[in-house]
């Protein structure tokens, strides 16, 4: 069912996960801590004030989004449906599906609402 283009793209997308996911997860967890225990809209001020770090964080952040969109588009191309079912994801990714789910989890951490993080910070008695 998968065509040559999908297989070729998968050959690049799957290995790229090993470079992107650990750094993206670390970044999203650190940003979540900042949102919970510090200023929720001035994230990592000590690091992002240095251009080299700011560009590195921005690159990781954007490339993780590109990775997830690529995973979705590969699955759409494979399933011929804009809303692939879970079995379509399983057919496309096979044993590598956990990588997609872990990336979704990292995005869920990143896009969780700020008030939720503030409540978690208050419950943990974070100093402000």
N, C-alpha and C positions, 0 to 999 in steps of 0.2 A: 504494500500500500504506500510505503514511503518512496518518494522519487529520489533521483540522484542529487538534486539540489538540496533537499531536506537532509539527506545523509551527509552531504558536504558541510552544510551549515552546522549540523549537529556535531560534526567532528571539531568545529571551532568553539561552539557554544558550551558544550559539556566540559572541556578542559578549562575554559575561561572561568568557570564557576570556582575552581580551586584558587584562583588568584583573587577573584572579586568577593566571594562570600565571606571569608574570614575577616577581611578588612571592613567590609560593609556592616557585618554584624557587630564588630567592635565599635565602629563609628555610631551605629544606631543605638547601641546600648549606652554608650557614653553620652550621646545626646539625650536619651531618655533620663539618665541620671541628672543631667543639667536641667532638664525641664522639671524634674521632681524636686530637686534640692537647691537649685540656684535660680538664675534669671531665665525664664522660659523662652525669651525671644532674643537673648544675647548669648548665643551658644558658643562655648569654648573660646572666650575672648582672648585668653593668653596665647592660644595656638593660632587662631584665625587672624590675629593681627600680623602674623608673619606670612608674607606672600607664598613662600614655598609650601608651608603647611596648608594654607587656605586652598591653593590650587590642587594639592594632593587630595585633600578631603573632597573638593568639588569633583575631581576626576573620578574618584571612587564612587561618589554618590550618583553621578550621571551615568557612569558605565554600568552600575547595578541596575538602573532603570532600563538601559538599553538591553541588558541581558534578559531581564524579565519580559520585555516587549518581544525580543527575539524568540524566547521560549514560547510565548503565546502565539506568535505568527507561524512558527514551525508547526505547532500543534494544529492551528487553523488550516494551514496548507495540507497537512496530513489527513485531517478529518473532513475537509471540505465543508466546514461549518464554522460560523463566526462565534458560536457558543459551544465549544467542545465539551462533551460529557467527560466524566471521570475516566470511563473506559477508553476514550480517545487519548487522554493524557497518558494513560497506562500503555496503550498501544504505541504511542510515539516515543515515550521516554523509557519504558521498560524498567530495568533495575535502577536507572538514574533518576526516577521520579522523585525520590527523596530530596534531591537537590532543588527541584522546583518548589516543593513544599517548604523546605527550610528558607528559601529566598522569600516566599510569601510570608513566612513567619517574621522574618527580618523587616519586611515592609509593613506588616501589621504593627510591630513595635514602633517603627518610624512614624506611621500615620495615625497612631492612637491620639485622641484629643488631649490637648494640653491640660484641661481641667482634671482629667483622669490622673495625669502625672502629678499634678499639684496635690490631689487627694492622697495619692500614694506617698508623696513626700511628707505630707502632714502626718500620715499614719506611722511613718518611720521616724518621725521627729527630727527631720533633717534641719540642720542650722541654715538660716538664710542670711 
